[in-house]
C-alpha cells in the first residue's frame, strides 16, 4: 500500500512494487484519481486523505492486512522567513507528520496480526538540514526521524521493520519549477557530487530494497538517495574544471 501513490515518487514506488509481483493499492486524494491511475499498471486505488484519520481508516478497512506500506504522501510550501502562514504550517504538519503517524498506527495494528511487515517512510535530506524557505517542511521531515526510531523499536518484536528513505532533489510535480530554472539548478547541483537531480524511479528502487527481504535485518535505518549531497559540505563542482549543461554538471 502506497500513500500519495498517484503521482511522483509514490507512483514510481507503486509501479515498481507491482512489477515485482506485489498486489498494490494506492491511496490518494480524489483529485488525483487513484483508481484510474492504478488501473494503468494492474494495481487498485482508493480515495484517502492521510490528514483525515477517518478517511484513511475507511480506506484501510477495504483492503487486506498489508505486508508493505510506503508512507509517501506529502506536501510542501516554499516561503520567505516571515511569510509562512499558520494555515501552511498546520497543513504541512498534518500531511507530512501527523498523516504518517496515522498511516503507521493503522497499518501496524493490521501487521501485528501477521507478525511481519515492512513500513518505509518518505523522509528527506531536509530531515537534517535547515534549507531556507522551507520551515514547515523541514520541521515535518525532521519529526519523521523521531517517529522512525520509536516505531522501529516498538514494532520490531512483532517482526515489523520500519525504515526511511531520504531523497534529495528529485524531479516531481512539486519540483517542476526548480528543474525548469537553469540558473537555480546550476547553483544547487554544484553541491551534489553526482552533479544532477534525481528521478522518481531512483528513489523507488531504494524503497523496494528496504521493503524486500534483502533488507530483512535492517530496521530503524535511513537511506539517503541524494547523489551524495549530504556528504559534500562545501560543494563539488567548480569552473573551469567542469561545465553545467543539460541540467547537470560534467567534467570538461
C-alpha positions as CSV (number, residue, x, y, z in Angstrom):
1,X,0.0,0.0,0.0
2,X,1.4,3.4,-1.1
3,X,0.0,6.7,0.2
4,X,0.2,9.5,-2.3
5,X,0.7,6.9,-4.9
6,X,-1.0,8.5,-7.9
7,X,1.9,10.7,-8.9
8,X,5.6,11.5,-8.4
9,X,7.7,9.3,-6.2
10,X,4.7,7.5,-4.8
11,X,3.6,6.4,-8.3
12,X,7.1,5.2,-9.2
13,X,7.1,3.1,-6.0
14,X,3.7,1.7,-6.7
15,X,4.7,0.8,-10.3
16,X,8.0,-0.9,-9.2
17,X,6.4,-2.9,-6.5
18,X,3.7,-4.1,-8.9
19,X,6.3,-5.0,-11.4
20,X,8.0,-7.1,-8.7
21,X,4.8,-9.1,-8.2
22,X,3.1,-7.2,-5.3
23,X,-0.6,-6.7,-5.2
24,X,-0.6,-2.9,-4.9
25,X,-3.1,-0.5,-3.5
26,X,-2.5,3.3,-3.9
27,X,-4.3,5.7,-1.6
28,X,-4.6,9.3,-2.7
29,X,-6.8,12.4,-2.8
30,X,-9.9,12.3,-5.0
31,X,-8.4,14.9,-7.3
32,X,-5.6,12.6,-8.1
33,X,-7.9,9.8,-9.4
34,X,-6.1,7.0,-7.6
35,X,-8.3,4.2,-9.0
36,X,-7.9,5.4,-12.6
37,X,-4.1,5.8,-12.2
38,X,-3.7,2.4,-10.5
39,X,-5.6,0.6,-13.2
40,X,-3.0,1.5,-15.8
41,X,-0.4,-0.9,-14.2
42,X,-2.6,-3.6,-12.7
43,X,-3.0,-2.0,-9.2
44,X,-6.0,-0.8,-7.4
45,X,-6.7,2.6,-5.9
46,X,-8.8,4.2,-3.2
47,X,-9.5,7.8,-2.2
48,X,-8.0,8.8,1.1
49,X,-6.6,11.9,2.8
50,X,-3.8,11.0,5.2
51,X,-4.5,14.1,7.2
52,X,-8.1,12.9,7.8
53,X,-8.0,9.9,10.2
54,X,-11.5,8.8,9.3
55,X,-10.8,9.0,5.6
56,X,-7.6,6.9,5.9
57,X,-9.2,4.4,8.3
58,X,-12.1,3.9,5.8
59,X,-9.6,3.1,3.0
60,X,-7.6,0.7,5.2
61,X,-10.9,-1.1,6.1
62,X,-11.3,-2.0,2.4
63,X,-8.0,-3.8,2.0
64,X,-6.4,-6.9,3.5
65,X,-3.7,-6.5,6.1
66,X,-0.7,-5.1,4.2
67,X,2.8,-6.6,4.3
68,X,4.4,-3.5,2.8
69,X,3.4,0.1,3.5
70,X,5.0,3.1,1.9
71,X,4.1,6.3,3.8
72,X,4.8,8.6,0.9
73,X,2.1,11.3,0.9
74,X,3.5,14.7,1.4
75,X,3.2,18.4,0.6
76,X,5.5,21.5,0.7
77,X,5.1,25.3,0.7
78,X,8.1,27.5,-0.1
79,X,8.0,30.9,1.6
80,X,10.2,33.7,2.9
81,X,11.1,33.5,6.6
82,X,8.4,36.0,7.6
83,X,5.6,34.9,5.2
84,X,4.7,31.4,6.4
85,X,1.1,31.3,7.4
86,X,-0.4,29.3,10.3
87,X,-2.5,27.5,7.7
88,X,0.5,26.5,5.7
89,X,2.3,25.3,8.8
90,X,-0.7,23.3,10.0
91,X,-1.4,21.7,6.7
92,X,2.2,20.7,6.2
93,X,2.5,19.0,9.5
94,X,-1.0,17.5,9.2
95,X,0.1,15.7,5.9
96,X,3.8,15.1,6.4
97,X,4.0,14.2,10.0
98,X,0.5,13.5,11.5
99,X,-0.5,11.8,8.3
100,X,2.4,9.4,8.6
101,X,1.6,8.8,12.2
102,X,-2.0,7.8,11.2
103,X,-0.7,5.6,8.4
104,X,1.8,3.8,10.6
105,X,-0.5,3.3,13.5
106,X,-3.4,1.9,11.4
107,X,-1.1,-0.3,9.3
108,X,0.8,-1.6,12.3
109,X,-2.4,-2.8,14.0
110,X,-3.1,-4.9,11.0
111,X,0.5,-6.0,10.5
112,X,0.8,-7.2,14.1
113,X,-1.7,-9.9,13.3
114,X,0.6,-11.1,10.6
115,X,3.7,-10.9,12.8
116,X,5.6,-9.5,9.8
117,X,5.8,-6.5,7.6
118,X,7.9,-3.6,6.2
119,X,7.0,0.1,6.5
120,X,9.0,2.7,4.6
121,X,8.7,6.3,5.4
122,X,9.4,9.1,2.9
123,X,11.6,11.4,4.8
124,X,14.1,13.9,3.2
125,X,17.6,15.4,3.2
126,X,15.6,18.2,4.9
127,X,15.1,15.9,7.9
128,X,18.6,17.1,8.8
129,X,19.4,20.4,7.1
130,X,17.8,23.8,7.6
131,X,17.2,24.8,3.9
132,X,15.9,28.3,3.9
133,X,12.4,28.9,2.7
134,X,11.1,25.5,4.0
135,X,10.5,26.0,7.7
136,X,7.3,23.9,8.0
137,X,8.6,21.2,5.6
138,X,11.9,20.9,7.4
139,X,10.2,20.6,10.7
140,X,7.8,17.9,9.5
141,X,10.5,15.9,7.9
142,X,12.8,16.1,11.0
143,X,9.9,14.9,13.1
144,X,9.7,11.7,10.9
145,X,13.1,10.6,12.3
146,X,11.7,10.5,15.8
147,X,8.7,8.6,14.6
148,X,11.0,6.3,12.7
149,X,13.3,5.4,15.6
150,X,10.4,4.9,18.1
151,X,8.3,2.8,15.8
152,X,11.2,0.6,14.7
153,X,11.9,-0.1,18.4
154,X,8.2,-0.7,19.3
155,X,7.3,-2.8,16.3
156,X,10.4,-4.9,15.9
157,X,9.2,-7.6,18.4
158,X,6.2,-8.2,16.0
159,X,8.5,-8.8,13.1
160,X,7.7,-5.4,11.6
161,X,10.5,-3.3,10.2
162,X,10.4,0.5,9.8
163,X,12.9,2.3,7.7
164,X,13.1,5.7,5.9
165,X,14.3,6.9,2.5
166,X,15.6,10.4,2.4
167,X,15.5,11.8,-1.1
168,X,17.4,14.9,-2.2
169,X,16.3,17.0,-5.2
170,X,14.0,14.7,-7.3
171,X,12.1,15.6,-10.5
172,X,8.4,15.6,-9.5
173,X,5.4,17.8,-9.9
174,X,6.5,19.7,-6.8
175,X,9.9,20.5,-8.2
176,X,9.0,21.3,-11.9
177,X,9.7,25.0,-11.4
178,X,13.1,24.2,-9.9
179,X,14.1,21.9,-12.7
180,X,12.8,24.5,-15.2
181,X,15.2,27.2,-13.8
182,X,18.7,26.5,-15.3
183,X,20.5,29.1,-13.1
184,X,18.9,27.7,-9.9
185,X,19.7,24.1,-11.0
186,X,23.3,25.1,-11.8
187,X,23.9,26.5,-8.3
188,X,22.0,23.8,-6.4
189,X,23.6,20.8,-8.2
190,X,27.0,22.4,-7.7
191,X,26.9,20.8,-4.3
192,X,25.8,17.3,-5.4
193,X,28.8,15.0,-6.2
194,X,26.9,13.2,-8.9
195,X,26.2,16.6,-10.5
196,X,22.4,16.3,-11.1
197,X,19.0,15.9,-9.6
198,X,17.4,12.5,-9.3
199,X,14.4,10.7,-10.9
200,X,11.4,9.2,-9.0
201,X,12.4,5.7,-10.1
202,X,15.8,6.1,-8.4
203,X,14.0,6.6,-5.1
204,X,11.6,3.8,-5.8
205,X,14.5,1.3,-6.1
206,X,15.7,2.3,-2.6
207,X,12.1,1.9,-1.3
208,X,11.8,-1.5,-2.9
209,X,15.0,-2.7,-1.4
210,X,14.0,-1.7,2.1
211,X,10.6,-3.2,1.6
212,X,12.1,-6.5,0.5
213,X,13.6,-9.5,2.2
214,X,17.0,-8.3,1.0
215,X,16.7,-5.8,4.0
216,X,15.5,-8.4,6.4
217,X,17.9,-7.4,9.2
218,X,17.5,-3.6,8.6
219,X,15.2,-1.5,10.7
220,X,15.3,2.0,12.1
221,X,17.6,3.0,9.3
222,X,17.7,6.0,6.9
223,X,18.8,5.6,3.3
224,X,19.9,8.8,1.6
225,X,19.0,9.0,-2.1
226,X,20.6,12.4,-2.8
227,X,23.5,11.9,-5.2
228,X,25.9,12.4,-2.3
229,X,24.6,15.9,-1.4
230,X,24.7,15.3,2.3
231,X,28.3,14.2,2.1
232,X,29.5,17.3,0.3
233,X,29.8,20.2,2.8
234,X,31.4,22.8,0.6
235,X,30.3,21.6,-2.9
236,X,32.0,19.6,-5.6
237,X,31.7,21.3,-8.9
238,X,33.8,24.3,-9.9
239,X,34.7,26.0,-13.2
240,X,36.8,25.8,-15.2
241,X,37.3,22.1,-14.5
242,X,33.6,21.4,-15.1
243,X,30.7,22.8,-17.1
244,X,27.0,22.8,-16.4
245,X,24.8,21.8,-19.3
246,X,21.5,19.9,-19.9
247,X,20.6,20.0,-16.2
248,X,23.8,18.5,-14.9
249,X,27.5,19.2,-14.2
250,X,30.2,17.4,-16.2
251,X,33.9,17.4,-16.1
252,X,35.5,19.1,-19.1
